[in-house]
């Protein structure tokens, strides 16, 4: 029998402790021969990132011992602040960045007695995106150098694997520099060529980037460097085939499609121009599909070599992601129906495929496909949810006020034990993703189910500017940030109200980072929303442009339509300058150590609203950065947010 209770008061089996004690994050999936490796973020251990290995015997274990016998390794890089690929593995040799000191270390899984060996010194440099060159006993890496005045410097380095670079830093050699940013070094199978991506201010890697290819001399230094792609396009994920051709993704046709370049054999005495003339690049599968996504973090790995003739790849099409193979000779695409949606890295070895994936009924997990069999190797949660309590995403589209279309996922309240009163509609929580050039996904997410299982409805918005619907859709937000994304969210709410699905008097908007900015902008410009939660959101755009880190320091100008800080639009788009329009109660959640959006942004918002007598609450969590990782922080943030909505809307438990 079900019990009738007001929406928002339902008892849920998803306790706030389950969000941390029984949940981890999974990332950086790779294969090393017949072993599978990944990084597991553990909120219960203060957000520590642990490197795990599952061997052919099916045993999963932590890879790394303590550093110097006492320090727990935290496999994370702070390059670009957002990090990403913090380790590489080859034949049992693991090279990784330790977040505790930003140094690079080596560990040999096959020789545990050697312990962990430092490869760099403690000197203000950060490293990531590692590529092991075992023939030369070195590892290539992206270096972000914070020594000296002004912006950090980014360049490619070669680090000796014998540890000599930790004793003599001059042995950590710079092999490429001269651009504002560099990433994705990838070594050809024969070890004679290196490919990588660069870009310069004011661009981001998904707006305009260059693809480099170079030959390497005997010592591993760059001999001849050629810019293979230098058009007004985004370039993603250079990767060599087993035969020595180069695959990359770019969006020159408006979609992030796969390309193959052949002809990389250097002829004796041939000059660079003649060699370039012999190269042949062609698109593998022309289509309205996105085979990669923006490089917010290092180490994207959306495809891999399945064998000499096929790639295993993932792609976005419409509102969903797919897995399949592409033939290298003719680009023929074959979809694999596994019951899972790829959500992260895809890797392969001798026909065995592993991927990070989720589904409508499963939270993110490490999944293996081998000999036609699909096996879940590791789940991100240890909470068994009855199917009856899971609110599955409903992909919806709605017309925007200017006659275009926006996208999202709607999650109605769901419980096997409770229903709402017949004369009551559920309150709605509107979620705005970060970036803003990223995307929400429809897989099972415990954090969304936390709300729906308590009787709240959720609208997850993929406003114009989101990834997965082609470059034109993503670029619609350029010059319109803080307007178009806000309007898309408000129009989505009105769509649900008109269908009689949600209570128009109880609508909250929430988001982190760029989503927090959209939250603040929405409260200042729309009467649709009656509450808001901003997690490390942006209040003053001009102040942020002066204070933020190098990676995004010019990004804001593209989004609002002007790089000139004296342009009045910087004030017009900043929520702090429209405080008088914010009447809905606001909750601000912020990390004290945030280097992307400093705490001063939340503090100025709170002080300005308090001066007007508005309802505002601010919580600053000590030691947290841009995105909460500690278990106690995550638990308190959700408890605080739930209480905030109940108090704001008069929902009495």
N, C-alpha and C positions, 0 to 999 in steps of 0.2 A: 504494500500500500504506500502511495506517495502522500506526503504531507504538504499542505498549502502554507507557504510562508512568503513574506514579502521578498522581492528580489533584492539581492545584496546581503541577505541574512542567512543564507543556506549554510549548513554545516558541510564541510568538504574533507575528503580523505587526504587532500593535498595540503599538508601542514607547511608552515613557513620554514620549518627545519628541513623539510624534504628538498627545498630549493638549493640547499648547500651540502648538508650532511650526506644526502643520497644522490648528489648530482655533481658531475664534473664537466669540463669542456674538453673537446677532442679537436686536435688540429695537427698540421704538419705531418700528414701521413706519407710515408715512403716505404719502399721495399729495398732490402739488401739481400740479393739472391732469394732464397726461400724463406727468409725471415721478414716479418712485417713490423714496422716501427712507427711510433707516433708520440706526440706530446699531449699530456693530460694535465689540465689546469685544475687544481684542487682547492676550492674555497675553504675547506676544513683545515688546510695547512697554510692559511694566510695567503692563498692565491698562488702557491708555488707551482711551477711548471715542471712536471716529471716526465722524463724520457722512458717510454716503455717499449719492450720488445717481445713479440710472440714468435717463438721458434717453430720449426716444422713439427715438433712433438706436441704442439698445442698449448704449451705452458707460457703464460704471460708473466713477465717479471720486470722490475725496475732495472734499468741498464747501468746507471752510473753509481759508483761508490761515493763516499764523502770526499770533498776536496780538502787536502792536507789533514785528513782524518777527522775533521770536526765540522766542516761546512757542508750543508745539504745543497746539492746543485739545483739551481733554478734556471732551466733552459729557456732563456728569453733574451731577445735583443731589443734595444731601445732606438735603433735606427729609425728615423722619421717619427719617433715617439710611438707609432702604431706597431712597430716591430714586424713580426712575421717569421720567416724562415731563420731559425736560430741554431740549426744543426745540419750536418751532412753526414752520410754514412756510406762507406764503400769497403766491402770485404772485411767487415768487422771493425774498421777504423772509424771512430766517431769524433767529429770535430764540432764543438758547440760553444755558444756564448753563454756565460754565466751572468745573470742579471745583478748579482750582488756586487760585482766589481767591473762589469763590462769587458772582462778579459776573455780571450779565446783559449780553450783547452782541448786536449786530445785524450782519448781513451781507447785502448784496444780491447774489444770484447773477448778476443781469443787469447790475450795475455793479461789477465786481470792483475797479476802480480806487479805489473809495471805501474799500476795506479794511474791517477790523472796527472797529465803533464801540461803545464802552462805553455802557450805558444806566443803570447804577447805580454807586454808589461802593463802595469797600471799607470796610464798616462793621459786620460781624458779622451781617448778614442773609443768609438763603438764599432762593432763589426756584425755582419750578418750576410745572408744569401750566399752561403758557402758552397764551393764547388771543388771537390778533391781532385788533384792531379797527381795520382800515385806514382806515375812514371818519373815525375820530377821531384817527388817527395815534398810536395807543397800543396797549399790550398788557396784558391782564389776567393776573394771576399770583397763585399762592399764595405768601405770604411767611411765613417762619419766622424770627422775630426773637430772636436770642440776646443782644441787648444788655440790660444790667441784671441784677438779681438774680432768683433763682428760676427757674421753668420758662420755657422759650421761649414767645413769644406767636405765635399763628397768625392770619393775617387775609388778606383779599383786597386787592390793590393794583392801581392803574392806573399803568403806566410809560410816559412819553413815548417815542416812537420816534425823536425827533430828537436824543437824547443829552443833553438838558438836565437830566435827572434825575441824571446822573453829575456835573454841575457844581453843581447845587442839589438836595440830597436831598429838600427839601420838596415838590418837584414830583412825587415818587413818592407818589401820594395813596392813603391808606387808604380804600377804598370800603365795606368791610364788616368788622366785628369783633364781639367779644362772645361768641364760642363758643370752646371749647377747640381745635377743629380745623375746617378748611375745605379743600375740594378740588373739583376737576372743574368750574371755570367754563366755561360754554359759551354762545356768543352766537347769538341767533336770526338767520336769514338776512337780515332787514331791519335788523339792528343795534340794534333798539329794546328788546330784552329780554335778560336774563342769567339763567341758571339755575346753581345750584351745590349742593353737599352740605355739611352740617355735622354734627358730633357732639360730645358732651361726655363727660368722665370720668364713670363708670368704663367707658363703652362703647367698643367698637371699631366701625369703619364697617360691619362685617358682622354686628353684633349689634343696634344701633339707630342710625339716622341720620335726618336731616331733609333734605327736598328743598325748596329755596327757588327762587322765581321772582320777578323784579323787573323793573319798567320802568326805563329809563334816560333821564335828561334829556339836553339837547343836548350837555353837556360830558362825558357818559358816566358820571355819578354815579348812584347808585341813587335812584330817585324813590319807588317803592312796592314794598315787599318783602312777599311772601306765602309762608308755609310751606305748601307743597302737600301734603307727606307728613310726618306727625309721629306715627306709630304705633310700636308695638313691633316694628319690622321693619327689615331691612337695605335700603338703597337703593344702587343702582349706576348708573353711566354715564348721566347725563342727556345727551340729544343731540336736536337739533332736526331735524325732517324738512324737506325742500325746500319744503313748503307752509307751514311755520311752526307745526306741531304739535310737542309735546314728547314724546319717548320716554324712558322710564326702565325700569329693572329693579328689582323688589323681591320679597321672599319672603313676602309676607303669606299666601299659600296653602301655605307650606311649601317652595316651590320658587322659584328665581330666574327668574321669568317676565317677559316684556315687557309694558309698559303704554303706552298712547297717551292723551295729554290734548289735547283740542281746545278752542277758544274763547278764544284769547289776544288777540283784537282788543279794544283799550280803546275804549270808547264815550265820546264827548264828555260831560264832566261826571259820569261814572259813578264812584261810590265803590268802594272795594276790596271791600267785602262783596258788593255787587251783581255785581261782576266774578267773584268766586270762585263765586257761585251759578250762573253761566253755564258754568263749566268742566265738562267731562265727561271722566272718566277710565275707561278700560275695558281689560281684559286682552286682549292680541292673540291668544295661542295658549295657552289653559289646558292644562297638561300637567305630567307628572313629568319635566321637563327643566330643566337649569340653563343659562340664557342668559348668565350672567356668573359671576364668582368673586370672592373676597375682595380688597379693595383693600389689598394689602400694599405696593403701589407706586402712584405717581401715574400717571394716563393710561391706564387700561384702555380698550380699544377693541375689544370683542368683536362689534360690529355697526356697520353704516354704511348710508347711503342708497345704494341701487342706482339707483333712479330715483324719480319722484314717487309711485309706487304700491307700491314694494317696499323692504324692508330686506334686505340681505345679512347673515347672522348665523351665529354658531357656537354650539354648545350641547353640554353633556355629557349623555349618556344611558347609564346603565349604566357600563361601564368604558371607554367610548370617546367621542371628540368628533366632531362632524359639522359640515358646512357646508351652508347652504341659504338660501332666501328666505322671507320672511313678507309676505303681502299686508297693506297698511295698512288696507284697508276691512273685510276679514272675518277676518283672522288666519290664513288658509290657509298651511300650511307645506309647502314643497317641498324635498326633500333633493337636493343636488348630489353625484353620485358622481364625485369627482376622483381617487381613489386616495391622497389625503392627509388627515391629521387636523389641523385647526387647533389651534395651541398658543399663539397669542398674538394680536397685533392683526390685525384684518380691516379693510381700507379699500377704497374704490371711487371711480371717476370715470368717468362716462358709459358705464356698462356694463362697464368693465374692473375686475376684482377682483384685489387682491393680498392675500396673507396670509402669516403666519409659520406653517409647518406642518411636520409630520414624518410618518413612516409606519413600519410594521414593518421596512421595508428601507432607509429613508432617514433620516439625521440632520436636525435642524431646518434649514429652508431658506426663502428668500423665493420664493414661488410666485405666478405670475400666471395668471388664467383670463380669456381674452378670445375672444369669438366661438366658444365651445365648445372652444377649445384650451387645454391646460394646459402651462405652461412653467416650469421651475425657473430663477430669475434669479440666485440666490446661495445657495451651500451653506455651512453652518457648518464643514464639514470638507473637506480635500483629500486624504483617504486613501481609496483604493479598496479596499473589503473584499469578498473573494469571498463570494457568498451562503452558501456552505457553512460559513463561520466565524461567521455571524451567529446568535446565539441569540435567537429571537423570543419576545416576551412571551406567556405563557399566562395569561389571566385566570382567577383561581381565587377561590372563596369557601369559607369554613370556619365551622363552628359554634364560637362562643365558649363558655367555661366556664359562662357565665350564660344560655346558651340563645339568644343572639342570633347575628347573622351579621357577619363582618368580610370585607374584600376585599383583594386584592393581585394581583401579577403574579409568576409564577415563570419564571426563566430557567435552564434546564439548561446544563451545560457543552457547548460546541460547538467542534469543530475538524475540518477535513478530513484532518489529518495524525496525530492522536492519539486514542486511546481509553484509558479507565482499566482497570485490572485487573478481571477478572470478580468477584473476591472483595472488591472495594473500592467503597465509595460515596463520592460527592464531598463535600468540605467545603462548608458553606453560609455565605454572608454575607447577613445580614438587614439591609435598609436601611430606616431610619425617616426620613420627610421632615420638614422644618422646619415652622414655623408655630405650633402644630401644625395650624392651620386652612388647610392647603393640600392638595395631592394629588400622588401619583406618577402618571406617565403611561406608556403602553406603547410609545411611539415609540423608534426606534433611538437609543441613547445610547452614545457611544464609551466613557464611563467605566464603564458596566456591562459592556460587551463586553471591556474590559481584563481583567476578572475571569473571565468565562465562557470566554474564549479561552485562558485558562491552566489551565482545569480546575476552576474553582470554580462552584458553583451560587449563584444570587442569588434572594432573596425580597424583593420591593419591597412594603412593607405600606401599605395605605390603611386604617388603624385607624379605629375610631369617633372622630369629630371631624374627619374629612377632608371636603373639599368634593367635590360632584358627585353625592351620593346624597340630597340634600334637607336642609332645615334640621334636622329631628329627628335625623338621623344625625350631623350636625355638632355639635349641642348635647348629644349623649350624653356628650361628654367634659367638659362643664362640671361642676365639682366632682369629677371623676374623673381629672384629669390626673396622670400618674405611676403610675396603677393600671390603668385600662382600656386605654390604648394599649400598655402593657407586656404586659398579659395577652393582648391581641389578637395581638401579635407572637409571644409564647411559644406560643399556641394554633396559630398558623400554622405554626410550626416543628414542633410535634407532629403536625399534619396531614400534613406532608411526610415525617416520620419513619415514621408509620404506613403510608404508601403505599410505603415502601422507596425513597425518592428521594434521601435525603441521609444523611450520617454523623452520628449523634446525638452523637458524641464531639468533633466538630469543627464547632461552630456559633458564628459571631461575630455580634455586633450592632454596627452603626455608624450614626451620624447626626450632623447639624450643628444647632447652636442648640437648638431644642426637641427635635429628633431626638437631639442629644447628651445632653440631659436624660433622655430616654427610655432611652438607652443606659446611662447611669449608674444610673438607677432599676432597670432590668432586671437589671443585674449584682448589685445589692443585694437583689433580691427573688426571683430565679429561678435555678435550677440548670441550666436548659436551655442557657444560653450559656456557652461555655468561653473566650471572648475578647471584647474590646470596643474600639471606637475612637470616641472622643468628639471631634468637631470643634467648638470654641468652645461646649461644652455647659454647662449650668447645674448647679452643685453645691449652692449655698445659695440657696434661694428668697427668704428674707427679705433677705439681703444684696443680691441682685439687684434686689428691689423698691425698695431705697433708692438703688441706684447707676445703674440703667438710664435710658435716655432717655425723654422725655415720651410718645412715641407708645404705648409698651407699659407704661408705669409702673403702670397699673391693671389690665392684662390678666391678670396672674398671679392676682389675687384671684378673678376669674370662673372661671378654670380649676381652681383648687384648692378653691373653694367658700367663701372667706372673704376679705373686704377688711381685716379686723382683724389687724394684724401681731402682736398679742399672742396670737392664737389658736394653740394648740399644733399645729394642722394644718400650719403653715408649717415647723415642725421635723420633723414626721412624714413629710412628703413630700420633704424635702431629702436627697439621697443622701449628703451630707457627714456626716449624723448616723447613717448605717447602714454606715459604713466596714467594721466588723467582719464584715459579711456578704459583702463583695466579695472573692472568692478568685480569680476568673479574672484573668489578665493584662489590663492596660489600657494603651492608647495614647491620649495627649492631644495634640491638635494645636490651636494657638491663635495668633491674630494679636495683635501687641503694641498695635495702635492700635484695638482693638475697643471701640466705644462702646456696643454693645448688651449683650454679655456680656463684662465686663472680664476681663483676663488673671488677675486675682486669683482668679477662680473655678477655673481650671485649676490654679493654683499651690497653692491650699489643698487640692485633691484629691490632688495628687501628694505633698505633705508628710504628709498624714494617712495615706495608704497606705504610704508609705515607713516611717513610724513603727511600722507593724504588720508590716513585713517583706514586704509584698506586692510583686508584680512590676508596676511602673508606669514608663512612659516619657513625658516631656513634651518637646515641641518648640514653642518660641515663635518665630514668624516676624516679624522686624522690619518695620515699615511696613505690615503687612497689617491689615485691619479685619475686619468681620463677614462672612466669605466671602472666599476667597482668589482674587486676580485676576492675580497676577504669575506669569509662566511658570516661573521658577525655584522658586517656592514650590509650585506645583501638582505639578511633576515630583518634587520632593523628598518631598512628602507621600505621593504614591502609591508611590514606591520604599520609603519608610519603612514604610508600611502593609503592603505585600506581604512585606517581610522580617519584619515583626512576626508575621504569621500563620504564615509558614513556620517561624520559630523556635519559636513557641508550640506548634505542632502537630507539630513534628519532620519537616516536609516538606523533604527534601533534594533539591536540584536535580541 
